Amino acid sequence: MSAVSSILVVGAGQAAAVAVATLRDQGFDGRITVVGDEAHAPYERPPLSKAVLAAVEADEPGISVKEEDFFSARGIDLRLGTEVVSLDPASAQATLSDGSIVAYDRCLLATGGAARRLPGLTPDAPQVHYLRTLDEARRLRNALRQARSAVIIGAGFLGLEIASTARSMGVEVSVVETASRALGRVVPEAFSNWLQARVAASGATLYLGQSITDLQLPADGVRVSLSDGNVLQADLVVVAVGLVPSTALAQSAGLQLNAANGGIEVDALCRSSDARIYAAGDCTSQHHEGHGALRLESWQNANEQARIAACAMLGVDAPPAAFPWFWTDQFDCNIQMLGLPRAGLHYVLRGGIDPADASPKFIMLGLQGSVPRHALAVNAGGDLRALRPVLERGLSIDAAGFSDTSTTMKAYAKALLASAAG
Ligand SMILES: Cc1cc2nc3c(=O)[nH]c(=O)nc-3n(C[C@H](O)[C@H](O)[C@H](O)COP(=O)(O)OP(=O)(O)OC[C@H]3O[C@@H](n4cnc5c(N)ncnc54)[C@H](O)[C@@H]3O)c2cc1C
């Protein structure tokens, strides 16, 4: 074991919880301090826009990343409701909002990010909502329970999940998006069209290619004017226009940030530009072969980077990060994405993409030449699992064979793997 005897983790979210569990699993018995500015022990954020938002208060699902006594049982000093206000890499010390100072041999920045604010909109007005934290989810849930209508700004994954949950609660929903199609940066046009039809079938209205020319907050709700002249009136507005990575500490400590995406630059071992400081999760920017520097905002990325960073801090080899994977649940569909989209992919389809199908099941596979790089699976998680090693290994496929549903995906993938092996 290396000479590391004290580790400070800044942030008490997904990456923080996985990192400290890994440290103890690896046999590290030194001091671990986790400092989080929220009042809650680390919790899973994906349910915030799904089960937590839809829940009746008394039945809110448990979303803790670790069981209640995990931190005390494993000798981890968890300090909640406390912010790390400054980091001094030269002396390897952090100052906390309660005035205390924590020295470290290694520090992990797991600071995540905050919902991007809409300029000019009073953030704490009662009709204005953002969704990043448990407290914000509870506030939005209470408001949706009393609302007849909501305007959601942003038709990304989060905005659409909120729209879907709000519809399931009987709220009239309008979704406003500046781009000409939903999820335009990450899915092909045919997928956007299918999803947009699904949104419409739920009773929500999508306003695509619209900028907001005016946003008023009268006492009884919101008034949103669109560039096409439409004026939407609703009881509340939810702004879901992306994430700003929390990098203030990193910046003031002089760490290198990515100029394009604003994330903390880390290498494959999650090391920052300071030898003692590592970073993991939504706050990071990392190089991905074939894509350049990316800031991945996903549950899986937070877990993988946390595991790798923890091992690297101890000088232990860790298996490399798993192939990127993401899921979303919306409009009665489970949508999973394997790999990352990139320019120039040609998508082939397996299964039916009929918008009228109430229980769709299909996979779209993005090919670079004959090599699959990106897969989108709707209600087809089992098939996607079978396909995973094909994508991981970059094996060529024949589009007709992939689309032929008379062969199971498991058998098709198995045959491809066997022929590659032999
Ligand atoms: C509503 C919602 C739904 C989602 N759904 C999905 C999904 O379906 N699938 C998926 O793959 N991903 C989903 N995600 C994304 C996923 O939850 C995140 O990628 C993941 O939580 C990132 O973990 P993290 O540890 O990097 O950051 P976080 O979990 O955000 O934790 C960071 C913590 O650090 C704290 N902090 C920041 N600065 C300081 C400081 N200076 N001092 C102390 N504490 C600080 C923050 O307040 C926060 O508590 C969703 C996210 C949200 C918000």
The ligand as a Tripos MOL2 file, in Angstrom:
@<TRIPOS>MOLECULE
LIG
   53    58     1     0     0
SMALL
NO_CHARGES

@<TRIPOS>ATOM
      1 C1        -33.2270   14.3640  -12.1400 C.3       1 LIG1
      2 C2        -32.0790   13.5570  -12.6810 C.ar      1 LIG1
      3 C3        -32.3310   12.3910  -13.3880 C.ar      1 LIG1
      4 C4        -31.2630   11.6380  -13.8800 C.ar      1 LIG1
      5 N1        -31.5400   10.4940  -14.5830 N.ar      1 LIG1
      6 C5        -30.5170    9.7600  -15.0640 C.ar      1 LIG1
      7 C6        -30.7780    8.5650  -15.7800 C.ar      1 LIG1
      8 O1        -31.9430    8.1720  -15.9910 O.2       1 LIG1
      9 N2        -29.7220    7.8350  -16.2340 N.ar      1 LIG1
     10 C7        -28.4260    8.2340  -16.0040 C.ar      1 LIG1
     11 O2        -27.4810    7.5380  -16.4370 O.2       1 LIG1
     12 N3        -28.1440    9.3730  -15.3360 N.ar      1 LIG1
     13 C8        -29.1560   10.1440  -14.8600 C.ar      1 LIG1
     14 N4        -28.8900   11.2880  -14.1700 N.ar      1 LIG1
     15 C9        -27.4870   11.7140  -14.0170 C.3       1 LIG1
     16 C10       -26.7960   11.1110  -12.7920 C.3       1 LIG1
     17 O3        -27.6410   11.1470  -11.6820 O.3       1 LIG1
     18 C11       -25.5320   11.9160  -12.5380 C.3       1 LIG1
     19 O4        -24.7090   11.7120  -13.6650 O.3       1 LIG1
     20 C12       -24.8090   11.5230  -11.2660 C.3       1 LIG1
     21 O5        -25.5990   11.8120  -10.1360 O.3       1 LIG1
     22 C13       -23.4910   12.2680  -11.1500 C.3       1 LIG1
     23 O6        -22.8880   11.9770   -9.9240 O.3       1 LIG1
     24 P1        -21.7850   12.9600   -9.2910 P.3       1 LIG1
     25 O7        -21.3150   12.2970   -8.0590 O.co2     1 LIG1
     26 O8        -20.8370   13.3690  -10.3290 O.co2     1 LIG1
     27 O9        -22.5860   14.2900   -8.8980 O.3       1 LIG1
     28 P2        -23.7490   14.4980   -7.8580 P.3       1 LIG1
     29 O10       -24.5200   13.2450   -7.6510 O.co2     1 LIG1
     30 O11       -24.4820   15.7020   -8.3480 O.co2     1 LIG1
     31 O12       -23.0070   14.8600   -6.4810 O.3       1 LIG1
     32 C14       -22.2540   16.0260   -6.3200 C.3       1 LIG1
     33 C15       -22.4850   16.5650   -4.9330 C.3       1 LIG1
     34 O13       -21.4350   17.4760   -4.5840 O.3       1 LIG1
     35 C16       -21.9820   18.5720   -3.9020 C.3       1 LIG1
     36 N5        -21.0220   19.6940   -3.9330 N.ar      1 LIG1
     37 C17       -20.6750   20.4420   -4.9990 C.ar      1 LIG1
     38 N6        -19.7380   21.3520   -4.6590 N.ar      1 LIG1
     39 C18       -19.4830   21.1680   -3.3460 C.ar      1 LIG1
     40 C19       -18.5900   21.7970   -2.4200 C.ar      1 LIG1
     41 N7        -17.7750   22.7870   -2.7680 N.pl3     1 LIG1
     42 N8        -18.5930   21.3630   -1.1380 N.ar      1 LIG1
     43 C20       -19.4100   20.3430   -0.7500 C.ar      1 LIG1
     44 N9        -20.2520   19.7110   -1.5830 N.ar      1 LIG1
     45 C21       -20.2880   20.1120   -2.8760 C.ar      1 LIG1
     46 C22       -23.2780   18.8000   -4.6380 C.3       1 LIG1
     47 O14       -24.1840   19.6200   -3.9400 O.3       1 LIG1
     48 C23       -23.7770   17.3610   -4.7890 C.3       1 LIG1
     49 O15       -24.4800   16.9630   -3.6450 O.3       1 LIG1
     50 C24       -29.9270   12.0710  -13.6670 C.ar      1 LIG1
     51 C25       -29.6800   13.2550  -12.9580 C.ar      1 LIG1
     52 C26       -30.7450   13.9930  -12.4620 C.ar      1 LIG1
     53 C27       -30.4680   15.2790  -11.7150 C.3       1 LIG1
@<TRIPOS>BOND
     1     1     2 1
     2     2     3 ar
     3     2    52 ar
     4     3     4 ar
     5     4     5 ar
     6     4    50 ar
     7     5     6 ar
     8     6     7 ar
     9     6    13 1
    10     7     8 2
    11     7     9 ar
    12     9    10 ar
    13    10    11 2
    14    10    12 ar
    15    12    13 ar
    16    13    14 ar
    17    14    15 1
    18    14    50 ar
    19    15    16 1
    20    16    17 1
    21    16    18 1
    22    18    19 1
    23    18    20 1
    24    20    21 1
    25    20    22 1
    26    22    23 1
    27    23    24 1
    28    24    25 2
    29    24    26 1
    30    24    27 1
    31    27    28 1
    32    28    29 2
    33    28    30 1
    34    28    31 1
    35    31    32 1
    36    32    33 1
    37    33    34 1
    38    33    48 1
    39    34    35 1
    40    35    36 1
    41    35    46 1
    42    36    37 ar
    43    36    45 ar
    44    37    38 ar
    45    38    39 ar
    46    39    40 ar
    47    39    45 ar
    48    40    41 1
    49    40    42 ar
    50    42    43 ar
    51    43    44 ar
    52    44    45 ar
    53    46    47 1
    54    46    48 1
    55    48    49 1
    56    50    51 ar
    57    51    52 ar
    58    52    53 1
@<TRIPOS>SUBSTRUCTURE
     1 LIG1         1 GROUP 0 **** ****
